[in-house]
Amino acid sequence: MGPGIIFRNVKLFVQVALLFILMVILFYYLTTPIYHFNEPQKFQGEYLHNPYQQIDSTHWLKYNFQVQSRAWGGLTDGRINSNQMIDSIYKLFDYNYVATSDYQRINTHLAGTERFIPTYEHGYNIPKVHQVCIGAKRVLWRDYLLFQTMNTKQHIINVLRPDCELIALAHPRLLDGYTLNDMKYLSGYDLLEVLNNFRVSTEHWDMALSSGHLIYILANDDAHNVLNSNEVGRRFTLIHANSTHHDSIIQALRSGAAYGVDFYRNDDEPMKNKIERSKHIPFLKRAKLFGDTLKISVSNKVFHIRFVGEQGTILSEVDHVSDAQYVINANDSYVRVEIQCYDASVLYLNPVTRHMNRSIEKQVSSHIDHFRTWLVRLVIIIILGSAIVLYLFYRNKKTLQP
């Protein structure tokens, strides 16, 4: 077989492969439903729900659900991280568990133990619209590679839902993967990765909460190189649970019995120094409602305790204290708390929210518009069909010319 034949065969293979990929991409976009998004309703009612009402401050467990290991033959970022390396580094920072969230792969390290939580990061698209799938049964390969709309984002959430115990929207501010308008209307997910090594997305969180979506915080390192002190031990979730058992952690995250910590980063700090510094971060002792008064207590005096309401509005701020309180007024649909320490680290608490009664139902703000879905599909089919017919017509016409 000569070089010319080999070249033609390789060229044909590449063309067929590219055509197949293009057909899959087109199929995914063509089969995406069109959703009707209702105008969201703010939290309302006389009942104030506080996810920390029954906490015991001795039971905080330190977790991270975003770190990449070597996967897919080293093609993805995280190629220098082994499971053993990840475990050893995070153990130095006193983590109780680290769920490795490889791209499109469930890492089975520690599978078979009670604390194992199968997790992966879904998404391989250009706009970086990703989701952290916690308690995942299988990997979803469907995605929208080139661009995303609110319809595709909602559809991915809905398709992920049956196979994930918890769905967290990942790093929403990164490349504006999720816009503020998205946060107003998207529903069906559980957590928002407000704190990520790449971005802090409090504005997105406040938009979701201001729109009546009961979404709780997730804070992760999203480390790709665990030997780099800038990437590890920086952002993490403290979870209130009696044990590291899979079910206890999932239930605590789902119920909001957790808070996020943004541990201030000293650039290129020696790992030993950072580990020592991390041992002195103040922790939440109490966040309890007494009637309509929310009382906060921290283990040490802090720079300030800030109460935040709709659209990120600062409702109250108290400086140089370890205790603070705020009387929730009738116009506050939710109140969340930010606690800034003297080293500029910040603790982000989940919100106290208003409801009609103790039976809390999460808002579902969209449903499939079947008429528009099939109308759009029909238009696309007609356009593609016309393009193919015109291509074949001009190709045959060119062939028949003398």
Secondary structure as GFF3:
##gff-version 3
##sequence-region A 1 402
A	DSSP	alpha_helix	3	30	.	.	.	ID=ss1
A	DSSP	beta_strand	35	37	.	.	.	ID=ss2
A	DSSP	beta_strand	47	49	.	.	.	ID=ss3
A	DSSP	beta_strand	60	64	.	.	.	ID=ss4
A	DSSP	three_ten_helix	72	74	.	.	.	ID=ss5
A	DSSP	alpha_helix	83	92	.	.	.	ID=ss6
A	DSSP	beta_strand	97	98	.	.	.	ID=ss7
A	DSSP	beta_strand	119	122	.	.	.	ID=ss8
A	DSSP	beta_strand	131	136	.	.	.	ID=ss9
A	DSSP	alpha_helix	150	160	.	.	.	ID=ss10
A	DSSP	three_ten_helix	161	163	.	.	.	ID=ss11
A	DSSP	beta_strand	164	169	.	.	.	ID=ss12
A	DSSP	three_ten_helix	174	176	.	.	.	ID=ss13
A	DSSP	alpha_helix	180	185	.	.	.	ID=ss14
A	DSSP	beta_strand	191	195	.	.	.	ID=ss15
A	DSSP	alpha_helix	202	210	.	.	.	ID=ss16
A	DSSP	beta_strand	216	219	.	.	.	ID=ss17
A	DSSP	beta_strand	235	240	.	.	.	ID=ss18
A	DSSP	alpha_helix	246	255	.	.	.	ID=ss19
A	DSSP	beta_strand	258	262	.	.	.	ID=ss20
A	DSSP	alpha_helix	271	278	.	.	.	ID=ss21
A	DSSP	beta_strand	284	290	.	.	.	ID=ss22
A	DSSP	beta_strand	293	308	.	.	.	ID=ss23
A	DSSP	three_ten_helix	310	312	.	.	.	ID=ss24
A	DSSP	beta_strand	314	327	.	.	.	ID=ss25
A	DSSP	beta_strand	334	340	.	.	.	ID=ss26
A	DSSP	beta_strand	346	349	.	.	.	ID=ss27
A	DSSP	beta_strand	352	355	.	.	.	ID=ss28
A	DSSP	beta_strand	366	368	.	.	.	ID=ss29
A	DSSP	alpha_helix	370	400	.	.	.	ID=ss30
###
